[in-house]
Amino acid sequence: MPRDTLTRQIHHLLDEVLLLGSMVEQAMLSAVDTLRQRDVKAAARIYESDQQINDKRFAIENAVLILIATQ
């Protein structure tokens, strides 16, 4: 793999990790607010949306493994 392709893929992965961090931060803030308000329905929605965070995490891990394997 050419070096510029590797660099581009690494930058893309960094962007994805930053996006994941933002998703986690928003979920945590929402969870704290939900706990303070004792809103069971909102807590259920947060729990369900956690799957998106998990999916993003596994996609990043997979992309990293592919990148390493192809180097």
C-alpha positions as CSV (number, residue, x, y, z in Angstrom):
1,M,0.0,0.0,0.0
2,P,1.5,3.4,-0.9
3,R,2.4,5.7,1.9
4,D,-0.1,8.4,0.9
5,T,-2.9,5.8,1.0
6,L,-1.9,4.6,4.4
7,T,-1.7,8.2,5.7
8,R,-5.2,8.9,4.3
9,Q,-6.6,5.8,5.9
10,I,-5.1,6.6,9.2
11,H,-6.5,10.1,9.1
12,H,-9.9,8.7,8.3
13,L,-9.7,6.3,11.3
14,L,-8.7,9.2,13.5
15,D,-11.8,11.1,12.4
16,E,-13.9,8.0,13.1
17,V,-12.4,7.8,16.6
18,L,-13.2,11.4,17.3
19,L,-16.8,10.9,16.1
20,L,-17.1,7.9,18.4
21,G,-15.8,10.0,21.3
22,S,-18.4,12.6,20.5
23,M,-21.1,10.0,20.4
24,V,-20.0,8.6,23.8
25,E,-19.8,12.1,25.3
26,Q,-23.3,12.9,24.2
27,A,-24.6,9.6,25.5
28,M,-23.0,10.2,28.8
29,L,-24.5,13.7,29.1
30,S,-27.9,12.4,28.2
31,A,-27.6,9.5,30.7
32,V,-26.7,11.9,33.5
33,D,-29.6,14.2,32.7
34,T,-31.9,11.1,32.5
35,L,-30.8,9.9,35.9
36,R,-31.3,13.3,37.4
37,Q,-34.8,13.4,36.0
38,R,-35.5,9.8,36.8
39,D,-37.0,9.4,33.3
40,V,-37.3,5.7,32.7
41,K,-38.5,6.1,29.0
42,A,-35.5,8.3,28.2
43,A,-33.2,5.8,29.8
44,A,-34.6,3.1,27.6
45,R,-34.0,5.2,24.5
46,I,-30.4,5.9,25.6
47,Y,-29.9,2.2,26.2
48,E,-31.2,1.3,22.7
49,S,-29.1,4.0,21.1
50,D,-26.0,2.5,22.7
51,Q,-26.0,-0.1,19.9
52,Q,-24.9,2.6,17.5
53,I,-21.9,3.4,19.6
54,N,-21.1,-0.3,19.8
55,D,-21.5,-0.7,16.0
56,K,-19.1,2.3,15.4
57,R,-16.6,0.8,17.8
58,F,-16.5,-2.6,16.1
59,A,-16.4,-1.0,12.7
60,I,-13.3,1.0,13.8
61,E,-11.7,-2.0,15.3
62,N,-12.3,-4.0,12.1
63,A,-10.9,-1.2,9.9
64,V,-7.8,-1.0,12.1
65,L,-7.2,-4.7,11.9
66,I,-7.6,-4.6,8.1
67,L,-5.2,-1.7,7.9
68,I,-2.6,-3.5,10.0
69,A,-3.0,-6.8,8.1
70,T,-2.5,-5.1,4.7
71,Q,0.7,-3.4,5.8
